[in-house]
Each structure stands twice: as structure tokens, then as C-alpha cells.
Amino acid sequence: MEAFARALVDWFALPENGLSTVFVVAFVSATLLPMGSEPAVFGFVKLNPDRFWLAVTVATAGNTLGGALNYWLGLGVHEAVARGKRTVHLAWLQRLGPKALLLSWLPVVGDPLCAVAGWLKLPFWPSVGWMAIGKFLRYVAMTGALMWVPDHWWEALVRPFSGG
């Protein structure tokens, strides 16, 4: 098992499999699993600054597809659990409709929000569109802000962990 874990870590190591790693990490982090994709996106962009927009686009695609998966899971749960029942959950989400998914970028509440959109049977494509816009803006803002941090600050942050 340890060899498998090491092989998996080696495969995902940046920059050899950088963009595929960015996509997979962004996808998984958009599901209900507790994981953040910003460090992977930032790491890739830090090593490849000329690929900023490509990395942001790949991360947005992966994160949006993960959000769409949450939507479908929410829809499936609704079909399995609430058949014929009228749901009154989150009336504000129903009132705002798919535009509320612009908030899908938020930590903690963003991913469940996508699942609740499916539960409430909000229109799929408009929901995915608003998810993509929110997630894209998050990656541009977060990665752009992290790129402004001077290298010496990152080196000082890592130094205690590198034995140096």
C-alpha cells in the first residue's frame, strides 16, 4: 500500500503532470470531500507563470465539473428521497435561481450549494454557467493574489519544514 501511495504522489508531482494534476485536484475539491485546490493551482502557476490563464481555465473546468457532479448527486437524492414531497428548503435559493450558484466558490458552503441546486431542480445549464463564472473569478483572484507575494516570504514559510 505504501508503494502505491508513493507512486500516486510521484505521478501527481508538479510539474511533470501539472495540468492534469490541477484538473483532478480541482475536480475532487469541488465534490463534498474536504480538499482545497488553490495550492495546486498556485504551485503550477508559480513554476509556470506564463501558463496562468491556462491553469486557471483548467482548474475552472475541473472545479465546475465537480460542482456539476454535486448538482447531479443532489438531484439523485431528491429523486430517491423526496418523490412527490414538496420541499421548502432554502426558499432564497429557489427565489434567486441559478444565479445563486455564483456563490459556489465560497469555502464550506459552495460545494453543498451545488448539491442543493440539484435537489431543488434548478435548471442545469444555467446553474453550471453561474458555477463556472464564480469558480473562474475565485481562481483568478486567489492565484493572482498569491503570485504577488514575494518569493522570500514563501521561502521563509517553508524553511522550518525543509530542515534548513
Kinemage of the C-alpha trace (Angstrom):
@kinemage 1
@onewidth
@group {chain A} dominant
@subgroup {mainchain}
@vectorlist {calphas} color= white
{ca met a 1} P 0.000 0.000 0.000
{ca glu a 2} L 2.862 2.357 0.803
{ca ala a 3} L 4.392 1.761 -2.630
{ca phe a 4} L 1.052 2.542 -4.269
{ca ala a 5} L 0.690 5.758 -2.273
{ca arg a 6} L 4.245 6.796 -3.183
{ca ala a 7} L 3.630 6.032 -6.869
{ca leu a 8} L 0.425 8.078 -6.784
{ca val a 9} L 2.176 11.019 -5.126
{ca asp a 10} L 5.030 10.776 -7.633
{ca trp a 11} L 2.586 10.750 -10.553
{ca phe a 12} L 0.787 13.839 -9.280
{ca ala a 13} L 4.055 15.666 -8.563
{ca leu a 14} L 4.369 19.044 -10.217
{ca pro a 15} L 5.383 19.930 -12.909
{ca glu a 16} L 5.585 16.566 -14.712
{ca asn a 17} L 1.826 16.079 -14.703
{ca gly a 18} L 0.959 19.647 -13.788
{ca leu a 19} L -2.184 20.444 -15.733
{ca ser a 20} L -3.713 17.006 -15.240
{ca thr a 21} L -2.979 17.357 -11.530
{ca val a 22} L -4.582 20.790 -11.457
{ca phe a 23} L -7.677 19.369 -13.163
{ca val a 24} L -8.003 16.323 -10.892
{ca val a 25} L -7.366 18.271 -7.690
{ca ala a 26} L -9.843 20.983 -8.738
{ca phe a 27} L -12.454 18.344 -9.610
{ca val a 28} L -12.057 16.432 -6.340
{ca ser a 29} L -12.019 19.616 -4.267
{ca ala a 30} L -15.371 20.641 -5.762
{ca thr a 31} L -17.010 17.468 -4.546
{ca leu a 32} L -18.082 17.169 -0.943
{ca leu a 33} L -14.632 15.859 0.011
{ca pro a 34} L -12.703 18.309 2.200
{ca met a 35} L -9.879 19.456 -0.038
{ca gly a 36} L -8.630 22.734 -1.477
{ca ser a 37} L -7.338 23.164 -4.996
{ca glu a 38} L -5.777 26.608 -4.684
{ca pro a 39} L -2.354 25.309 -3.547
{ca ala a 40} L -2.111 23.049 -6.622
{ca val a 41} L -3.127 25.860 -8.974
{ca phe a 42} L -0.751 28.310 -7.309
{ca gly a 43} L 2.101 25.775 -7.324
{ca phe a 44} L 1.661 25.133 -11.025
{ca val a 45} L 1.450 28.837 -11.860
{ca lys a 46} L 4.452 29.652 -9.658
{ca leu a 47} L 6.512 27.132 -11.655
{ca asn a 48} L 4.946 28.179 -14.977
{ca pro a 49} L 3.920 31.862 -14.738
{ca asp a 50} L 3.357 32.048 -18.500
{ca arg a 51} L 0.577 29.469 -18.142
{ca phe a 52} L -1.519 31.478 -15.643
{ca trp a 53} L -4.642 31.652 -17.813
{ca leu a 54} L -4.318 28.047 -18.969
{ca ala a 55} L -4.044 26.815 -15.360
{ca val a 56} L -6.983 28.965 -14.260
{ca thr a 57} L -9.067 27.646 -17.166
{ca val a 58} L -8.174 24.005 -16.447
{ca ala a 59} L -8.887 24.459 -12.722
{ca thr a 60} L -12.189 26.173 -13.503
{ca ala a 61} L -13.199 23.307 -15.802
{ca gly a 62} L -12.316 20.659 -13.210
{ca asn a 63} L -13.977 22.539 -10.368
{ca thr a 64} L -17.101 23.243 -12.428
{ca leu a 65} L -17.404 19.577 -13.435
{ca gly a 66} L -17.074 18.645 -9.755
{ca gly a 67} L -19.838 21.147 -8.968
{ca ala a 68} L -21.964 19.612 -11.727
{ca leu a 69} L -21.395 16.195 -10.122
{ca asn a 70} L -22.666 17.643 -6.821
{ca tyr a 71} L -25.690 19.009 -8.684
{ca trp a 72} L -26.482 15.563 -10.111
{ca leu a 73} L -25.955 13.929 -6.710
{ca gly a 74} L -28.402 16.406 -5.180
{ca leu a 75} L -30.888 15.715 -7.960
{ca gly a 76} L -30.496 11.967 -7.463
{ca val a 77} L -31.015 12.256 -3.723
{ca his a 78} L -34.118 14.339 -4.350
{ca glu a 79} L -35.482 11.711 -6.718
{ca ala a 80} L -34.706 8.898 -4.281
{ca val a 81} L -35.845 10.589 -1.076
{ca ala a 82} L -38.361 13.283 -1.867
{ca arg a 83} L -40.518 11.774 -4.577
{ca gly a 84} L -43.826 13.529 -4.525
{ca lys a 85} L -42.880 15.587 -1.468
{ca arg a 86} L -42.834 19.350 -1.611
{ca thr a 87} L -39.541 20.732 -0.354
{ca val a 88} L -39.431 24.097 1.364
{ca his a 89} L -35.670 24.117 1.955
{ca leu a 90} L -33.770 27.230 1.086
{ca ala a 91} L -36.529 29.341 -0.362
{ca trp a 92} L -33.954 32.052 -1.009
{ca leu a 93} L -32.076 29.706 -3.363
{ca gln a 94} L -35.232 28.989 -5.303
{ca arg a 95} L -36.016 32.708 -5.421
{ca leu a 96} L -32.537 33.597 -6.754
{ca gly a 97} L -32.393 30.552 -9.016
{ca pro a 98} L -29.186 29.556 -10.798
{ca lys a 99} L -27.611 32.993 -10.166
{ca ala a 100} L -27.157 31.935 -6.539
{ca leu a 101} L -24.518 29.473 -7.762
{ca leu a 102} L -22.214 32.412 -8.385
{ca leu a 103} L -21.510 31.791 -4.664
{ca ser a 104} L -20.351 28.230 -5.346
{ca trp a 105} L -16.760 29.447 -4.935
{ca leu a 106} L -17.262 30.069 -1.207
{ca pro a 107} L -15.443 27.784 1.236
{ca val a 108} L -17.585 25.335 3.238
{ca val a 109} L -20.959 26.313 1.716
{ca gly a 110} L -20.117 26.454 -2.003
{ca asp a 111} L -19.955 22.723 -2.712
{ca pro a 112} L -23.134 21.821 -0.805
{ca leu a 113} L -24.835 24.749 -2.549
{ca cys a 114} L -24.308 22.943 -5.865
{ca ala a 115} L -25.888 19.784 -4.443
{ca val a 116} L -28.841 21.756 -3.082
{ca ala a 117} L -29.334 23.318 -6.532
{ca gly a 118} L -29.771 19.788 -7.889
{ca trp a 119} L -32.078 18.902 -5.009
{ca leu a 120} L -34.235 21.931 -5.866
{ca lys a 121} L -34.126 21.006 -9.565
{ca leu a 122} L -32.782 24.366 -10.681
{ca pro a 123} L -32.124 24.465 -14.445
{ca phe a 124} L -28.907 22.523 -15.081
{ca trp a 125} L -27.072 24.546 -17.768
{ca pro a 126} L -27.715 27.976 -16.244
{ca ser a 127} L -26.605 26.529 -12.899
{ca val a 128} L -23.363 25.204 -14.406
{ca gly a 129} L -22.778 28.531 -16.143
{ca trp a 130} L -23.075 30.518 -12.904
{ca met a 131} L -20.896 27.945 -11.113
{ca ala a 132} L -18.206 28.359 -13.773
{ca ile a 133} L -18.241 32.159 -13.521
{ca gly a 134} L -17.901 32.101 -9.724
{ca lys a 135} L -15.179 29.473 -9.745
{ca phe a 136} L -13.251 31.247 -12.525
{ca leu a 137} L -13.298 34.542 -10.621
{ca arg a 138} L -12.111 32.758 -7.477
{ca tyr a 139} L -9.122 31.172 -9.243
{ca val a 140} L -8.156 34.453 -10.919
{ca ala a 141} L -8.368 36.361 -7.628
{ca met a 142} L -6.714 33.749 -5.396
{ca thr a 143} L -3.913 32.744 -7.750
{ca gly a 144} L -3.276 36.324 -8.817
{ca ala a 145} L -3.069 37.489 -5.195
{ca leu a 146} L -0.725 34.649 -4.238
{ca met a 147} L 1.556 35.461 -7.176
{ca trp a 148} L 2.086 38.960 -5.734
{ca val a 149} L 3.570 37.531 -2.535
{ca pro a 150} L 7.377 37.880 -2.754
{ca asp a 151} L 9.403 34.667 -3.115
{ca his a 152} L 11.402 35.353 0.053
{ca trp a 153} L 8.187 35.160 2.079
{ca trp a 154} L 7.362 31.692 0.696
{ca glu a 155} L 10.943 30.562 1.315
{ca ala a 156} L 10.764 31.734 4.935
{ca leu a 157} L 7.451 29.917 5.350
{ca val a 158} L 8.836 26.618 4.022
{ca arg a 159} L 12.282 26.830 5.669
{ca pro a 160} L 11.242 25.329 9.074
{ca phe a 161} L 9.808 22.267 7.292
{ca ser a 162} L 12.735 21.699 4.959
{ca gly a 163} L 15.336 21.288 7.670
{ca gly a 164} L 17.203 24.402 6.548
